Amino acid sequence: MISKQPSGQCRLHNVQFYNLLPRAIVCSAINSAQTKLAIARDDGTIEIWNLSHAPFLEKTITGGDGVSIEGLAWGGSGRLFSVSLAGSLIEWDLSPGDHPRVKQTMLVTGNAAWCVDVSRDWRLLAVGTEGGYINVYRLDNDELTYERILDKQEGRIVCCRFDWTGDFLVTGSADAVRVWDVRNGHAVHKMTTGRTDRKQETTVWAVSVLKDFTIVSVDSRGRMMLFDGHLGTVLDTMVVSKADLLCLEVDAEENELYLSGVEPVIRIYSRLSREAGAQTRFIRSVTRRIHTHDVKTVASFGKSLVSGGLDGTLVISSFPPWRVDKYLPFLQSPAAVVATKSRTVLLKYVNYLEVWTLASPANSAGPQSNGGSKILQIRSKNDEQILCAAISPNGRWIVYSNETTIRLLRYDHNPTEPAKSRLQRVRNLPEQFGVSYRVDFTHDSSGFFLYTRSGTINYFACTTGDEFFDHKQSIEGSRWLSEVIHLSAVSQCGHYLVCADVASAIVVFERSKTANHNNTGKWKRSISLPRYRLPPTALAIQPDRTRLAVAFADHKLFVYDFDEFQFIFSTYVKLHGPDCGSPSHPIGGIVFDPRYDSSLILQNESHILSVRFGDGATVEPDEEQQADRSKRLKSADKGGAGSANEGNQSKYTLKAVRKGARLVSISWLGEDELVAIEANALSLVEHLPAAFRKKAYGKM
C-alpha cells in the first residue's frame, strides 16, 4: 500500500505483508552486574538483550529443528549456561570480538535436562534431569568441572534453586519439594504438596529460596506454598489461580513475589512484616494483565519486571510509576532489505526468505493503492535457521547464510512473464566466501561485504562484466572493533564503509583513490570516532556527503562529518508523549531525507519521526546535553579534532510522521518515497492456541 503524496510531502509505502510468526519465550535469566538479559525461544534460539538503557537485541544464538532450551543461568564473568531436552549442558562463549558459539558441552546423567541454577557465589552449578538425578558442577578458573551426583529420586526434577549459602539445593518435582545437602549428596527434607485429585499428581513448576531459608513453591494446582527450610514444615498455602502456576520470582529486597502461569495474569504478593523472629507471610497486592496467553517466565531487574510466554512478546513492566513496554519477536536486524533500483523488498524469516515487489508511483491512484506481490520464496538448506540475508539494489543478487552454508543466488526477474523468471545458484566461488552473520551490498550492486565471526570483513566485487564475484580484500576489523559488528552501512558513492560494535566503537573505512570501474581499490581504516558510554542502535550515511548519523541506547543522536572531522549536530532526542513513542524503546532506524540537507527520519517500534536540525530548529539543549558536552571524549583518531567541536549545534525540531505499532525498518526509495515495513498484527496472533478463559458469574 502506498499513500497519496500531498503537496510538499513524500509518498509512503506502508508494507504490511511481513507475516512474522509468534515464537514463544520458554525461559529467561538476568545478569544484573552486566545488565544483560538472556531469553530462550521455543525454536531453540537464545537472544541476548542489553538492558543498560532502552533495551535492544544485542546478539542471537540460532537454534534448530528439534532443539529445546529448558533452562538458562548466568555464571561469573558473564558466563552463560543452557540445558536442553537432548540431555546436554552447554556453556556459550560470549567473549568480546567473537560471535556467540559453543564453548563446551557436557552430557548430564539422567537423560533430558529440565532445569539449571548457579549458586549466588558463582561456585557451583546444578542440573535437574528426567531420570531424577541432580548433576553438580564446579565453576572455577573459568572452567566447568564435574563435582558429583546427588542421590537419585523417583520422577523427574522440574525446577531447582540454590539457597543463599550455596550449601543447600531446593528442588521441585511431582508431589514434593526437597531440600538437598550438596556437601554429602543426601536429601535433608521432603515436603509433600498434596493433591486436588488423588489420581492426578501435583507438579511443582518453580521454587525460590529467601535469605531466611523460607522456601516458596508454585504448582499445577494454582497454589503457592511456603515452607520452613530448616525444619521442613509447611508455613502457609494460598490458592492463587484456577490454572497451573508456571513461574515465580522474588525481587532483590525480598519484599514482593511475582507469580504467573497458564492464566495470563501476573499476581504480586507483598511481604507483611520483616521484624526479627516474625513468620514470613505474603498477601496479594497488585495484578498486572499485560499478556494474552500463558506466561512462562518472569524475572526482576531493579524496579522492573521482565516477563514472556506463549505469545512471544517480551514485556518489561514497572510500578510505580505504571509503565508497560512490549518488544515483539523480531529477528536480528536487518530483518528486511529494500532493493531501491528494482523496487523490491527482501523479507527474512526464521528458515526462509521472501521477495516482494513494491507499488509503482504511476499506479498509486489513491491512498490505499495496493501493488505489492510475492515473486519469490527461498527456503534454506535443510530448513536451518538463517543468520543473515541481503538483496542487491538492482534485485539481481541474493546472499544468505546459515550456520553451515552460505549461498549466492542470481535472480533474473521477468515482470511481464513471471513464469520465465530464473533463480540460479552461483557456484565455484572463492574460498573466502564462507559462513557469515552479516552482509552488505554496495549501492551499484557491483560488490558486497561479508562479516565473519572472527571479525574479518571480506570484500567481493565483479571483475568481468556482471557475471562473477571475486574476492578482493580481507579487512581485519578486529584490530579496531573489539566486539561483534552489529551495525554497518555503505556510502552511496561506494567509497566508504562504516562499522559499529556493541562496545561503542565506530570505525570508518575508505577505499583508496586508485579505485576504478573494476573495483581494484584497497580498503583501509580512515577514522575512529570517539567512544560513547552506551552502544549504538542505528546509523546511516548521508547520500553524496561524508556525514554519518548515529543513535545510541539513551536516544543520544549526532551527525558527524568524517571528512572534516567535526560534529555537525549532537543532542538527546526527547521521546516523550503519545506522539513520539515510548522512551524505553530504542531508535531502531535512521535515514537521511534526500530533499533536505539537515533532516533525518528516525524509527522506533511504534513511530516514524522527522528531525530537522540547524537553521530553523527550535529546541534548546537541556541540562543533560550541557553536561554531556562538558565531558569531552578523547578521540582515538587524527588529533581528536572531532571531540573538540562536538555539540556546536544542538537545536532541533521533532515531528511525528506516522504511527505504527509494529515497525521493523524504514528505507528511502528514490527522491520522494519512504518505505515503512511493519509486522502483520494478524500473523502474530492467528497461529496461537486459545487463551485461558475463566467463566464469570452470570455470563455465558
C-alpha positions in Angstrom: 0.0 0.0 0.0 1.4 3.4 -1.0 0.0 6.7 0.3 -1.0 9.6 -1.8 1.5 12.4 -2.0 0.2 15.8 -0.7 1.9 18.9 -1.7 5.3 19.3 -0.2 5.3 15.7 1.3 6.6 12.3 0.3 4.9 9.1 -0.7 4.8 6.4 2.0 4.9 2.7 1.2 3.1 1.0 4.0 4.4 -2.6 3.8 2.1 -4.8 5.9 2.7 -8.2 4.4 5.6 -9.2 6.7 3.9 -12.2 8.3 6.1 -13.0 11.3 5.1 -16.0 13.3 5.0 -15.9 17.2 7.9 -17.6 18.8 7.2 -18.5 22.4 9.6 -17.4 25.2 10.4 -20.5 27.3 12.8 -19.3 29.9 15.0 -16.3 30.8 17.9 -15.3 33.0 19.2 -11.8 34.0 22.8 -10.8 34.7 22.4 -7.8 36.8 26.1 -7.0 37.0 26.4 -6.6 33.2 22.7 -5.5 32.6 22.2 -8.4 30.2 19.1 -10.5 29.7 19.1 -13.9 28.1 15.9 -15.5 26.8 15.3 -18.8 25.0 12.5 -19.3 22.5 10.7 -22.5 21.5 12.7 -22.9 18.3 16.0 -23.2 20.3 17.1 -19.6 19.7 18.8 -17.8 22.5 18.7 -14.0 22.5 21.0 -11.6 24.4 19.4 -8.3 25.2 21.2 -5.2 26.5 19.2 -3.6 29.4 21.7 -0.7 30.1 19.1 1.9 28.9 16.5 1.3 26.2 16.5 -2.5 25.8 17.7 -3.8 22.4 18.6 -7.1 20.9 22.4 -7.4 21.0 23.2 -10.9 19.9 21.4 -14.0 18.7 22.4 -17.7 19.1 20.4 -19.5 16.4 18.6 -22.7 17.3 17.5 -25.5 15.0 14.9 -28.2 14.3 14.3 -30.3 17.5 16.4 -28.0 19.7 14.6 -27.3 23.0 16.2 -25.0 25.6 14.6 -25.6 29.0 16.8 -23.5 31.3 19.3 -20.6 31.3 21.7 -19.4 34.0 24.4 -16.8 34.2 27.7 -17.6 35.9 30.6 -15.3 36.9 32.3 -13.0 34.3 29.2 -13.2 32.0 29.3 -16.9 31.5 26.0 -18.3 30.1 24.8 -21.8 30.5 21.8 -23.6 29.0 20.2 -27.1 29.3 18.1 -28.9 26.8 15.9 -31.9 26.4 18.8 -33.5 24.5 20.4 -34.1 27.9 23.3 -31.6 27.4 24.7 -28.8 29.5 26.2 -26.1 27.2 28.4 -23.2 28.1 28.2 -20.4 25.5 31.2 -18.3 24.6 30.1 -14.6 24.7 33.7 -13.2 24.8 34.3 -9.9 23.1 35.3 -10.0 19.5 33.7 -13.2 18.6 30.2 -14.3 17.6 28.4 -16.4 20.2 29.4 -20.0 19.9 29.5 -23.2 22.0 32.5 -23.1 24.4 32.0 -26.6 25.9 29.3 -29.3 26.1 28.7 -31.9 28.8 26.2 -34.7 28.7 24.3 -35.0 32.0 23.3 -38.2 33.8 19.5 -38.8 33.6 18.6 -38.1 30.0 16.6 -34.9 29.4 17.7 -31.8 31.5 14.8 -29.7 32.8 16.4 -27.0 35.0 19.7 -25.4 35.8 20.8 -23.0 38.6 24.1 -21.3 39.7 24.8 -20.6 43.3 24.9 -16.9 44.3 28.7 -17.0 44.9 29.1 -18.5 41.3 30.8 -21.5 42.8 28.5 -24.4 41.9 26.1 -25.2 39.1 23.2 -27.8 39.4 21.2 -29.5 36.7 18.0 -31.5 37.3 17.1 -34.3 34.9 14.3 -36.5 33.7 15.7 -39.5 35.5 15.7 -37.9 38.9 19.4 -37.2 39.0 20.9 -33.9 40.2 24.3 -33.2 38.5 26.5 -30.8 40.3 29.4 -29.0 38.6 32.1 -26.6 39.9 32.8 -23.3 38.3 36.4 -22.4 39.0 39.1 -20.6 36.9 36.7 -20.1 34.0 36.3 -23.8 33.7 33.4 -26.2 34.2 34.3 -29.4 36.0 32.2 -32.3 37.2 31.7 -32.3 41.0 29.2 -35.1 42.0 25.7 -36.6 41.5 23.2 -36.3 44.4 21.1 -39.3 45.5 18.6 -40.4 42.8 14.9 -39.6 43.4 11.8 -41.0 41.8 10.4 -39.0 38.9 11.9 -36.0 37.1 13.2 -32.9 38.7 11.3 -29.9 37.2 13.0 -27.0 39.0 15.9 -26.3 41.3 17.3 -23.3 43.2 20.3 -22.9 45.5 19.9 -21.3 48.9 21.9 -18.1 49.7 24.9 -20.0 51.1 25.2 -22.4 48.2 25.4 -25.4 50.6 21.8 -26.5 50.0 19.7 -27.1 46.9 15.9 -27.0 46.8 14.2 -29.0 44.0 10.6 -29.3 42.9 9.1 -32.5 41.3 5.9 -34.5 41.4 4.0 -34.0 44.7 7.1 -32.9 46.6 9.6 -30.2 47.4 13.0 -31.5 48.6 16.0 -29.9 50.3 19.4 -31.4 49.5 22.7 -31.0 51.3 25.1 -30.5 48.4 28.1 -31.4 50.5 27.1 -35.0 51.2 24.6 -35.5 48.4 21.6 -36.5 50.6 18.1 -35.1 50.8 17.6 -33.4 54.2 13.8 -32.8 53.9 10.9 -33.9 51.7 7.8 -31.7 51.9 4.7 -33.1 50.2 2.3 -30.7 48.4 -0.9 -32.8 48.5 -3.3 -33.3 45.6 -6.6 -31.9 44.4 -7.5 -35.2 42.8 -5.9 -38.3 44.3 -5.4 -39.8 40.9 -3.6 -36.7 39.4 -0.2 -35.8 40.7 0.8 -32.2 41.5 3.7 -30.8 39.6 5.9 -28.2 41.3 6.8 -25.9 38.4 9.0 -23.4 40.2 10.7 -22.8 43.6 12.6 -19.9 45.2 14.6 -19.6 48.4 14.6 -16.5 50.6 17.6 -15.4 52.8 15.9 -16.7 56.0 15.6 -20.1 54.2 11.9 -19.8 53.6 11.1 -21.8 50.5 8.3 -20.7 48.1 6.8 -23.0 45.5 4.1 -22.8 42.9 2.4 -25.8 41.3 -0.1 -27.2 38.9 -3.0 -26.8 41.3 -2.6 -23.0 41.0 -1.3 -22.8 44.6 1.6 -21.1 46.3 3.2 -22.8 49.3 5.7 -21.5 51.9 8.0 -23.9 53.7 10.5 -23.6 56.5 13.7 -24.9 55.0 15.3 -25.5 58.4 12.5 -27.7 59.8 10.9 -29.0 56.5 7.4 -27.9 57.6 4.6 -26.0 55.7 4.2 -22.4 56.8 1.3 -21.3 54.5 -0.7 -22.4 51.5 -2.6 -20.0 49.2 -4.9 -20.6 46.2 -3.6 -18.1 43.6 -5.1 -19.3 40.3 -7.5 -21.8 38.8 -4.8 -23.0 36.4 -1.2 -24.0 36.6 1.3 -21.5 38.0 4.4 -21.9 35.9 6.8 -19.2 37.1 7.9 -17.5 40.2 10.3 -14.6 41.0 11.4 -12.7 44.1 12.6 -9.1 44.0 16.1 -8.2 45.2 14.8 -6.8 48.6 12.5 -9.9 49.0 9.5 -7.7 49.6 7.5 -8.9 46.7 6.7 -12.2 44.9 5.7 -12.3 41.3 3.6 -15.3 40.1 2.0 -16.2 36.8 1.2 -19.1 34.6 -1.5 -20.5 32.3 -3.8 -17.8 33.4 -2.1 -14.8 31.8 -2.2 -12.6 34.9 0.9 -11.6 36.8 0.0 -11.5 40.5 2.1 -9.7 43.0 2.3 -10.7 46.7 3.8 -8.3 49.2 5.5 -9.2 52.5 3.6 -8.3 55.6 6.5 -7.8 58.1 10.2 -8.1 58.3 10.6 -8.0 62.1 13.1 -10.3 63.6 11.5 -13.6 64.6 8.3 -12.9 62.8 6.9 -15.5 60.5 7.3 -14.8 56.8 3.9 -14.0 55.3 2.7 -12.6 52.0 -0.6 -11.1 50.9 -1.9 -10.3 47.4 -1.4 -6.7 46.5 -1.5 -6.0 42.7 -2.3 -7.8 39.5 -0.9 -7.0 36.0 -2.8 -8.1 32.9 -0.2 -7.5 30.2 -0.1 -10.8 28.4 -2.7 -12.6 26.3 -1.5 -16.2 26.7 0.4 -18.4 29.1 3.3 -16.6 30.9 6.2 -19.0 31.2 8.9 -16.8 32.8 9.3 -13.8 35.0 12.5 -12.1 36.2 13.1 -9.0 38.2 15.6 -6.3 37.3 15.8 -3.3 39.6 12.3 -1.9 39.9 11.2 -3.6 36.6 9.8 -7.0 35.9 10.7 -8.9 32.7 8.1 -11.4 31.5 7.4 -13.6 28.5 5.4 -16.5 27.3 3.5 -18.2 24.6 2.7 -15.1 22.6 6.5 -14.5 22.1 6.3 -10.8 23.3 8.9 -9.7 25.7 7.3 -7.3 28.3 9.1 -5.0 30.7 6.7 -3.5 33.3 7.1 -1.4 36.4 5.0 0.2 39.2 5.2 2.9 40.4 5.0 4.6 38.0 2.9 2.3 35.9 4.7 1.5 32.7 4.5 -1.4 30.2 6.8 -1.7 27.2 6.4 -4.6 24.8 9.1 -5.9 22.4 7.8 -8.1 19.6 9.6 -11.3 18.4 11.5 -9.6 15.6 14.5 -11.3 14.1 18.1 -10.0 14.4 18.4 -6.8 12.3 18.3 -6.3 9.4 15.1 -8.4 9.0 14.1 -6.6 5.8 16.2 -5.2 2.9 14.8 -2.9 0.2 16.3 -3.1 -3.3 16.0 0.5 -4.4 16.6 0.1 -8.1 14.4 -2.9 -8.7 11.7 -1.7 -6.3 11.6 -5.0 -4.4 11.9 -5.9 -0.7 13.6 -9.0 0.8 11.9 -10.3 4.0 13.8 -12.6 6.3 12.0 -15.3 8.3 13.4 -18.0 10.5 14.2 -20.5 7.8 13.1 -18.9 4.5 13.2 -15.7 2.5 10.5 -13.9 0.5 10.9 -11.2 -2.2 8.0 -8.9 -2.8 7.5 -6.1 -5.3 6.6 -2.5 -4.2 3.8 -0.4 -5.8 4.8 1.9 -8.6 4.0 5.6 -8.1 2.4 5.7 -11.6 -0.2 3.2 -10.3 -0.9 4.9 -7.0 -4.3 6.5 -7.8 -5.4 6.6 -4.2 -4.2 6.4 -0.6 -4.7 2.7 -0.5 -3.3 1.6 -3.8 -2.0 -2.0 -3.3 0.8 -3.0 -5.7 2.8 -5.5 -3.6 3.0 -9.1 -4.8 5.3 -12.0 -3.8 7.6 -13.0 -6.6 10.0 -15.4 -4.9 10.4 -17.6 -1.9 13.6 -19.3 -0.9 13.9 -22.0 1.8 17.3 -22.5 3.5 19.1 -25.8 3.1 17.7 -28.5 5.5 15.4 -25.7 6.9 18.3 -24.4 9.1 17.8 -21.0 10.7 19.1 -18.1 8.6 21.8 -16.0 10.1 21.7 -13.1 7.6 20.4 -12.3 4.1 20.6 -9.4 1.7 19.5 -8.4 -1.8 21.4 -6.2 -4.2 19.9 -2.8 -5.1 19.2 -4.0 -8.7 17.4 -7.1 -7.3 19.7 -9.5 -9.2 21.8 -11.0 -6.4 20.7 -12.6 -3.2 23.1 -13.7 -0.4 22.0 -15.7 2.6 23.9 -17.7 5.2 23.1 -20.2 8.0 25.3 -22.0 10.5 26.8 -24.4 8.0 26.4 -23.0 4.4 26.3 -19.7 2.6 24.9 -19.2 -0.9 24.9 -16.6 -3.6 21.9 -16.7 -5.9 21.3 -14.9 -9.2 17.7 -14.0 -9.9 16.5 -12.8 -13.3 13.0 -11.5 -12.8 10.7 -11.2 -15.8 7.9 -8.8 -14.8 5.9 -9.4 -17.9 6.0 -13.2 -17.8 6.8 -14.2 -14.2 6.9 -17.9 -15.2 10.0 -17.2 -17.2 11.9 -15.8 -14.2 15.0 -17.7 -13.3 16.7 -18.4 -9.9 20.2 -19.9 -10.2 22.8 -20.7 -7.6 26.3 -19.3 -8.3 29.0 -21.9 -7.8 32.8 -22.0 -7.8 33.2 -19.0 -5.6 36.4 -18.2 -3.7 37.2 -20.0 -0.5 36.8 -16.7 1.4 33.1 -16.9 0.6 32.2 -18.6 3.9 29.6 -18.6 6.6 28.9 -15.1 7.8 26.5 -13.3 10.2 26.1 -10.1 8.3 26.2 -9.0 4.6 26.0 -5.6 2.8 25.8 -4.8 -0.9 27.3 -1.7 -2.5 24.7 0.7 -4.0 25.8 0.0 -7.6 25.3 -3.8 -6.9 28.9 -4.5 -8.1 30.2 -5.7 -4.7 29.3 -6.9 -1.3 30.9 -7.3 2.2 30.7 -10.5 4.3 31.3 -10.2 8.1 32.7 -13.3 9.6 32.6 -14.4 13.2 36.4 -13.9 13.6 36.0 -10.1 12.9 37.2 -10.3 9.3 35.3 -8.3 6.7 35.7 -10.0 3.2 35.0 -7.7 0.2 33.9 -9.3 -3.1 33.4 -7.4 -6.4 32.6 -8.0 -10.0 35.6 -8.1 -12.3 34.3 -9.4 -15.6 31.0 -7.9 -16.6 28.2 -8.8 -14.3 28.6 -12.5 -14.0 31.2 -13.4 -11.4 32.2 -12.1 -8.0 35.9 -12.4 -7.0 37.4 -11.9 -3.6 39.3 -8.6 -3.5 40.3 -7.9 0.1 40.1 -9.1 3.7 39.8 -6.3 6.2 40.8 -7.2 9.7 38.1 -5.3 11.5 39.1 -6.9 14.9 42.1 -4.5 15.0 39.8 -1.6 15.8 36.5 -3.3 16.8 36.8 -5.3 19.9 33.2 -6.7 19.8 31.0 -8.2 17.2 29.9 -5.8 14.4 26.2 -5.3 14.8 25.7 -2.1 12.6 27.1 -1.3 9.2 26.5 1.0 6.3 28.0 1.5 2.8 28.0 5.0 1.3 26.1 5.7 -1.9 29.3 6.5 -3.7 30.8 3.2 -2.7 34.0 4.6 -1.2 33.1 4.5 2.5 32.1 1.7 4.9 31.1 2.4 8.5 31.0 -0.4 11.1 30.0 -0.2 14.8 30.0 -2.8 17.5 28.2 -3.2 20.9 31.3 -1.8 22.7 30.6 1.6 21.1 33.5 1.5 18.7 32.6 3.2 15.3 35.1 2.9 12.5 35.1 4.4 9.0 36.9 2.5 6.3 37.7 4.3 3.0 38.6 2.8 -0.4 41.8 4.2 -1.9 41.6 6.8 -4.7 43.1 4.4 -7.1 39.8 2.6 -7.3 38.4 2.3 -10.8 35.5 0.7 -12.5 36.9 -2.8 -11.8 36.8 -2.1 -8.0 40.5 -2.7 -7.5 41.0 0.0 -4.9 42.1 -1.2 -1.4 40.1 -0.5 1.7 41.8 0.9 4.7 40.8 2.5 8.0 40.2 6.2 7.7 38.9 7.3 11.2 37.7 6.0 14.5 35.0 8.1 16.2 35.1 8.9 19.9 33.6 6.2 22.0 30.3 6.9 23.8 29.3 5.3 27.1 26.4 3.3 25.6 26.2 1.1 22.4 24.8 2.5 19.2 21.4 1.2 18.0 21.2 2.7 14.4 23.4 4.5 11.9 23.3 5.9 8.4 25.5 7.7 5.9 24.1 10.8 4.1 24.0 10.3 0.3 26.6 12.4 -1.7 28.0 13.7 1.6 30.6 12.4 4.2 28.1 12.8 7.1 27.4 10.0 9.5 24.3 9.9 11.8 24.4 7.6 14.8 21.8 7.0 17.5 22.5 5.4 20.9 20.6 3.4 23.5 19.8 6.5 25.6 18.4 8.4 22.4 21.6 10.4 22.0 21.8 11.4 18.3 24.7 13.0 16.5 25.7 13.8 12.9 29.5 13.7 12.3 31.4 14.8 9.2 34.2 12.2 8.9 35.9 14.1 6.1 36.2 17.4 8.1 36.5 15.6 11.5 33.8 17.6 13.3 30.3 17.1 14.7 27.6 18.9 12.8 24.8 18.1 15.2 24.5 16.5 18.7 21.6 16.2 21.0 19.4 14.0 23.2 16.1 13.3 21.4 13.2 13.7 23.8 10.9 10.8 23.0 8.1 11.6 25.4 4.3 11.6 24.9 2.0 9.6 22.8 3.2 11.2 19.5 6.8 10.1 19.9 6.6 6.6 21.3 7.9 5.1 24.5 11.3 6.4 25.8 12.1 2.8 26.7 12.2 1.8 23.0 15.5 2.4 21.2 15.8 4.3 17.9 16.0 1.3 15.5 16.5 3.0 12.2 17.8 6.2 10.6 17.6 7.5 7.0 18.6 10.9 5.7 15.9 12.9 3.9 17.3 13.5 0.4 15.1 16.6 -0.1 16.7 18.5 2.8 20.3 18.8 3.7 19.7 18.9 7.5 16.9 16.4 8.0 16.7 12.9 9.4 13.9 10.3 9.6 14.0 8.2 12.7 12.1 5.0 13.5 11.4 3.2 16.7 9.0 0.3 17.2 5.9 2.5 17.1 6.6 5.8 15.4 8.3 7.4 12.4 9.8 10.8 13.4 11.3 13.6 11.5 14.2 15.6 13.0 15.2 18.9 11.5 18.4 20.4 12.8 20.5 23.5 12.2 18.8 26.7 10.8 15.1 26.9 11.7 15.3 24.4 14.6 13.6 25.5 17.8 14.5 23.2 20.7 17.3 24.4 23.0 19.7 22.0 24.7 18.8 20.9 28.2 21.0 20.4 31.3 21.8 16.9 30.4 23.1 17.9 27.0 25.2 20.7 28.5 26.7 18.3 31.0 27.4 15.8 28.2 29.2 18.4 26.1 31.3 19.4 29.1 32.7 15.8 29.3 34.7 15.7 26.1 35.7 12.2 25.0 39.2 11.8 23.6 39.2 10.7 20.0 41.2 7.6 19.0 41.7 9.3 15.7 43.8 12.0 14.0 44.4 14.7 16.6 40.9 14.3 18.1 39.5 17.3 16.2 36.1 15.7 16.3 35.5 15.8 20.0 36.6 19.4 20.3 33.7 20.6 18.1 31.1 18.2 19.5 27.7 19.8 20.1 28.3 23.0 18.2 24.7 22.6 17.0 22.1 21.1 19.3 18.8 22.8 18.3 16.3 20.6 16.5 12.7 20.3 15.6 11.0 16.9 16.2 7.8 16.0 14.4 5.8 12.7 14.3 5.3 11.5 10.7 3.4 8.3 11.3 2.3 5.9 14.0 2.7 2.2 13.5 2.7 -0.3 16.4 5.0 -3.0 14.8 7.6 -1.1 12.8 10.5 -3.2 11.6 12.5 -0.9 9.4 12.4 2.2 7.2 14.2 2.9 3.9 14.3 5.8 1.4 13.3 4.9 -2.2 14.2 7.5 -4.8 13.7 11.2 -4.1 10.2 11.3 -2.6 9.3 7.8 -1.4 9.7 6.3 2.0 9.2 2.6 2.7 7.9 1.6 6.1 7.9 -2.1 6.9 5.8 -3.4 9.8 4.9 -6.8 11.1 1.4 -8.1 10.3 -0.6 -8.0 13.5 -2.9 -10.9 12.5 0.0 -13.3 11.8 1.4 -12.7 15.3 -1.9 -14.0 16.9 -3.7 -16.2 14.5 -1.3 -19.2 15.0 -1.6 -19.1 18.8 -3.8 -21.6 20.6 -6.8 -20.4 22.5 -6.0 -18.4 25.6 -7.2 -19.4 29.1 -10.8 -18.5 29.7 -12.5 -18.2 33.1 -16.3 -18.1 33.2 -17.6 -15.0 35.0 -20.7 -15.4 37.2 -23.9 -14.8 35.4 -22.2 -14.7 31.9 -22.0 -17.4 29.2 
